[in-house]
Amino acid sequence: MLRHEFQPGRLVAGAFLLLAAVIYAGDAGGAWETPWFVVIPVVTGGLCMAGAVGSLARHVRSRRSRAAPEGR
């Protein structure tokens, strides 16, 4: 049994923020040169995608709850 419901929007947001951290860590470690503004589209795009995934998940859950029989 799950302790909480799965929220895919938060998973997507976390993945993109982790990607931003890896980009900065690679730059700090000297593995590559990264301009400071490169992470802005990564974070912004990730948050937009997380919002879209979260909205889609909410829509799917609401449709499933309406389609479920009343006895459940």
VENPE-V238921 format. One record per helix or strand of 2 or more residues. SS is the DSSP state (H for helix, E for strand). FROM is the first residue (numbers start at 0). LEN is the number of residues. If there is no record, write none. Layout:
ss=SS from=FROM len=LEN
ss=SS from=FROM len=LEN
This chain:
ss=H from=7 len=22
ss=H from=37 len=30
